[in-house]
Amino acid sequence: VRLQTQPKPQPGQAPLYSGTFDCFRKTLVGEGVRGLYRGMAAPIVGVTPMFAVCFFGFGLGKRLQQRKPDDVLTYPQLFAAGMLSGVFTTVIMAPGERIKCLLQIQAATGETKYSGSLDCAKQLYREAGIRGVYKGTVLTLMRDVPASGMYFMTYEWLKNILTPEGKSVSDLSVPRILFAGGLAGIFNWAVAIPPDVLKSRFQTAPAGKYPNGFRDVLRELIREEGVASLYKGFTAVMIRAFPANAACFLGFEIAMKFLNWVAPGL
């Protein structure tokens, strides 16, 4: 977020951060380890229901397209089911993303307006009502709907490829699940980064700066910083994508096996 929202330097001045590792170093030196987790309270509160709703949305999307429970879906159908999950998660994701972005950019600029996630939410609601809390929802949808489609389609595709001949997909080994989940995360973010940059800029901008929404943000970014600015933070995102999503899918698969063992008829 800090790389995506850093202000354009004045002529003759260097950018605030030269890249991912420079941002990491300056944050660590200036704010300590806690600075690396600035604004994480809101996402942490929402992460469990968000992933529950995400996988529920994917399952619902699959069922809506199946005529019989054992129908095998095509990859475009899996993509469509994944897109539905992105719609479901936006309701939970948008406020948390808004709060996280504001707290992180606040720490980078040194201006203290919010004392924490709860104070940030209260001030946003006081200033602009529920619309202030959900600012950037359309851009969150633009990010999560296609990215979630790619996420789940890639995971199912890789599971099929990695399943040995004559074996069931449900018997896939832990290393193969981790590999499939990690690569699915990378494919997800390859699609999500440009709208994520637009979302972060829009959510941290002063009220009224972009009256036409993402179109104004896109025009400004392209005009002032070029097309490459849509991929700001690429390295940081990709470093996180593989291990985070490998763990996510492994957790899901283990949870499903456990629940099927505890309540097989549920």
C-alpha positions as CSV (number, residue, x, y, z in Angstrom):
1,V,0.0,0.0,0.0
2,R,2.8,2.4,0.8
3,L,4.5,1.8,-2.5
4,Q,1.2,2.2,-4.4
5,T,0.2,5.4,-2.6
6,Q,3.5,7.2,-2.3
7,P,3.2,10.8,-3.7
8,K,4.9,11.7,-7.0
9,P,8.3,13.3,-6.2
10,Q,8.9,17.0,-7.1
11,P,11.3,17.6,-10.0
12,G,14.8,16.8,-8.9
13,Q,13.7,14.9,-5.9
14,A,13.9,11.1,-5.4
15,P,10.8,9.1,-4.7
16,L,10.0,8.4,-1.0
17,Y,10.7,4.7,-1.6
18,S,12.9,3.4,-4.4
19,G,11.4,-0.1,-4.3
20,T,10.0,-2.9,-2.1
21,F,13.2,-3.5,0.0
22,D,13.9,0.2,0.5
23,C,10.3,0.6,1.7
24,F,10.8,-2.4,4.1
25,R,14.1,-1.0,5.4
26,K,12.8,2.6,6.0
27,T,9.6,1.3,7.7
28,L,11.6,-1.0,10.0
29,V,14.1,1.8,10.8
30,G,11.5,4.5,11.3
31,E,8.7,2.6,13.0
32,G,10.1,-0.8,14.1
33,V,8.5,-4.2,13.5
34,R,5.1,-2.8,14.4
35,G,5.3,-0.5,11.4
36,L,5.2,-3.5,9.1
37,Y,1.8,-4.4,10.5
38,R,0.3,-0.9,10.6
39,G,-3.5,-1.0,9.8
40,M,-3.8,-4.8,10.2
41,A,-6.4,-4.9,12.9
42,A,-9.3,-4.4,10.5
43,P,-8.2,-7.0,8.0
44,I,-7.5,-9.5,10.8
45,V,-11.0,-9.0,12.3
46,G,-12.5,-9.6,8.8
47,V,-10.2,-12.4,7.5
48,T,-12.0,-15.4,9.0
49,P,-15.6,-14.4,7.9
50,M,-14.1,-13.2,4.6
51,F,-12.5,-16.5,3.6
52,A,-15.6,-18.4,4.9
53,V,-17.8,-16.3,2.6
54,C,-15.2,-16.5,-0.2
55,F,-15.2,-20.3,-0.3
56,F,-19.0,-20.4,0.3
57,G,-19.5,-18.2,-2.7
58,F,-17.3,-20.4,-4.8
59,G,-19.2,-23.5,-3.7
60,L,-22.5,-21.8,-4.4
61,G,-21.3,-20.7,-7.8
62,K,-20.4,-24.3,-8.7
63,R,-23.8,-25.6,-7.5
64,L,-25.7,-23.1,-9.5
65,Q,-24.1,-24.3,-12.7
66,Q,-24.4,-28.1,-11.9
67,R,-27.5,-30.0,-13.1
68,K,-26.4,-33.0,-10.9
69,P,-24.2,-32.9,-7.8
70,D,-21.5,-35.0,-9.5
71,D,-21.3,-32.8,-12.7
72,V,-17.7,-31.8,-13.6
73,L,-17.5,-28.1,-14.5
74,T,-15.5,-26.7,-17.3
75,Y,-12.7,-24.2,-16.5
76,P,-14.8,-21.2,-17.7
77,Q,-17.6,-22.3,-15.3
78,L,-15.1,-22.6,-12.5
79,F,-13.9,-19.0,-13.4
80,A,-17.6,-17.8,-13.2
81,A,-18.0,-19.5,-9.8
82,G,-14.9,-17.8,-8.5
83,M,-16.1,-14.5,-9.7
84,L,-19.3,-14.9,-7.6
85,S,-17.1,-15.5,-4.5
86,G,-15.4,-12.1,-5.3
87,V,-18.8,-10.4,-5.1
88,F,-19.5,-12.0,-1.7
89,T,-16.2,-11.0,-0.1
90,T,-16.4,-7.3,-1.2
91,V,-19.0,-6.6,1.4
92,I,-16.5,-7.5,4.1
93,M,-13.3,-6.5,2.4
94,A,-14.1,-2.9,1.3
95,P,-14.3,-1.3,4.8
96,G,-11.2,-3.2,6.1
97,E,-9.2,-2.2,3.0
98,R,-10.2,1.4,3.4
99,I,-9.1,1.5,7.0
100,K,-5.9,-0.4,6.4
101,C,-4.9,1.9,3.5
102,L,-5.6,5.1,5.5
103,L,-3.6,3.9,8.6
104,Q,-0.6,2.8,6.5
105,I,-0.4,6.0,4.4
106,Q,-0.8,8.0,7.6
107,A,2.2,6.3,9.2
108,A,4.3,7.0,6.0
109,T,3.4,10.7,5.9
110,G,3.9,11.2,9.7
111,E,0.5,13.0,10.1
112,T,-1.5,11.4,12.9
113,K,-5.3,11.7,12.4
114,Y,-6.4,8.2,13.5
115,S,-5.2,6.5,16.7
116,G,-6.2,3.0,15.4
117,S,-8.6,1.0,13.3
118,L,-11.7,1.7,15.5
119,D,-11.0,5.4,15.7
120,C,-10.5,5.5,11.9
121,A,-13.9,3.7,11.4
122,K,-15.6,6.1,13.8
123,Q,-14.2,9.2,12.1
124,L,-15.0,8.0,8.6
125,Y,-18.6,7.3,9.7
126,R,-18.9,10.7,11.4
127,E,-17.6,12.5,8.4
128,A,-19.4,10.8,5.6
129,G,-21.7,8.1,7.0
130,I,-21.6,4.5,5.7
131,R,-20.5,5.8,2.3
132,G,-17.3,7.0,3.8
133,V,-16.6,3.6,5.3
134,Y,-17.3,1.8,2.0
135,K,-15.5,4.3,-0.2
136,G,-13.7,2.3,-3.0
137,T,-16.3,-0.5,-3.1
138,V,-16.6,-0.4,-6.9
139,L,-12.8,-0.6,-7.2
140,T,-12.7,-3.5,-4.7
141,L,-15.3,-5.3,-6.9
142,M,-13.2,-4.6,-10.0
143,R,-10.2,-6.1,-8.3
144,D,-11.8,-9.1,-6.5
145,V,-14.3,-10.4,-9.1
146,P,-11.9,-11.2,-12.0
147,A,-9.1,-12.0,-9.6
148,S,-11.2,-14.5,-7.6
149,G,-12.3,-16.1,-10.9
150,M,-8.6,-16.6,-11.8
151,Y,-7.8,-17.7,-8.3
152,F,-10.2,-20.6,-8.1
153,M,-9.9,-21.7,-11.7
154,T,-6.1,-21.8,-11.5
155,Y,-6.2,-23.8,-8.3
156,E,-8.6,-26.4,-9.7
157,W,-6.6,-26.6,-13.0
158,L,-3.3,-27.2,-11.1
159,K,-4.9,-29.8,-8.8
160,N,-6.0,-31.7,-11.9
161,I,-2.6,-31.5,-13.5
162,L,-0.8,-32.5,-10.3
163,T,-3.0,-35.5,-9.6
164,P,-1.2,-38.8,-10.6
165,E,-3.0,-40.9,-13.1
166,G,-5.5,-43.3,-11.5
167,K,-5.6,-41.2,-8.3
168,S,-8.3,-38.9,-6.9
169,V,-7.9,-35.2,-6.6
170,S,-9.0,-35.5,-3.0
171,D,-5.9,-37.6,-2.2
172,L,-3.4,-34.9,-3.4
173,S,-0.3,-34.7,-1.1
174,V,0.4,-31.7,1.1
175,P,3.4,-30.4,-1.0
176,R,1.2,-30.5,-4.2
177,I,-1.7,-28.6,-2.5
178,L,0.8,-26.0,-1.3
179,F,2.3,-25.6,-4.8
180,A,-1.2,-25.4,-6.4
181,G,-2.4,-22.9,-3.8
182,G,0.7,-20.8,-4.0
183,L,0.6,-20.5,-7.8
184,A,-3.1,-19.8,-7.7
185,G,-2.2,-16.8,-5.4
186,I,0.3,-15.5,-8.0
187,F,-2.2,-15.8,-10.8
188,N,-4.8,-14.1,-8.7
189,W,-2.6,-11.1,-8.0
190,A,-1.3,-10.9,-11.5
191,V,-4.9,-9.9,-12.4
192,A,-5.6,-7.9,-9.2
193,I,-2.6,-5.5,-9.0
194,P,-3.7,-2.7,-11.4
195,P,-7.2,-2.3,-9.9
196,D,-5.6,-2.7,-6.4
197,V,-3.3,0.3,-7.2
198,L,-6.3,2.3,-8.3
199,K,-8.3,1.3,-5.3
200,S,-5.5,2.2,-2.8
201,R,-5.0,5.6,-4.5
202,F,-8.8,6.3,-4.4
203,Q,-9.3,5.2,-0.9
204,T,-6.5,7.3,0.5
205,A,-7.3,10.5,-1.5
206,P,-8.9,13.5,0.1
207,A,-12.7,13.8,-0.3
208,G,-13.7,15.2,-3.7
209,K,-10.3,14.8,-5.3
210,Y,-11.6,12.2,-7.8
211,P,-15.2,13.1,-8.6
212,N,-15.5,10.6,-11.4
213,G,-14.0,7.7,-9.4
214,F,-11.6,5.3,-10.8
215,R,-11.6,7.0,-14.2
216,D,-10.0,10.1,-12.7
217,V,-7.5,8.0,-10.8
218,L,-6.5,6.1,-13.9
219,R,-6.1,9.2,-16.0
220,E,-3.9,10.9,-13.4
221,L,-1.7,7.8,-12.9
222,I,-1.2,7.3,-16.7
223,R,-0.6,11.0,-17.3
224,E,1.8,11.6,-14.5
225,E,3.5,8.3,-13.9
226,G,2.9,6.1,-16.9
227,V,1.4,2.7,-17.4
228,A,4.1,1.1,-15.2
229,S,2.6,2.8,-12.2
230,L,-0.4,0.4,-12.3
231,Y,2.1,-2.3,-11.1
232,K,3.5,-0.4,-8.2
233,G,4.1,-2.8,-5.3
234,F,4.4,-5.8,-7.7
235,T,7.4,-7.3,-5.9
236,A,5.9,-6.9,-2.5
237,V,2.7,-8.5,-3.5
238,M,4.3,-11.5,-5.2
239,I,6.6,-12.2,-2.3
240,R,3.5,-12.5,-0.1
241,A,1.2,-14.2,-2.7
242,F,2.8,-17.7,-2.8
243,P,3.2,-18.6,0.9
244,A,-0.1,-16.8,2.0
245,N,-2.3,-18.6,-0.5
246,A,-0.5,-21.9,-0.2
247,A,-1.3,-21.8,3.5
248,C,-4.9,-20.7,2.7
249,F,-5.7,-23.6,0.4
250,L,-4.0,-26.1,2.7
251,G,-6.0,-24.9,5.6
252,F,-9.2,-25.2,3.6
253,E,-8.5,-28.7,2.4
254,I,-7.6,-29.9,5.9
255,A,-10.7,-28.2,7.4
256,M,-12.9,-29.9,4.8
257,K,-11.4,-33.3,5.5
258,F,-11.8,-32.8,9.2
259,L,-15.5,-31.7,8.8
260,N,-16.2,-34.6,6.5
261,W,-14.8,-37.0,9.1
262,V,-16.6,-35.4,12.0
263,A,-20.0,-35.0,10.2
264,P,-19.9,-37.0,7.0
265,G,-23.6,-36.5,6.3
266,L,-23.7,-32.7,6.9
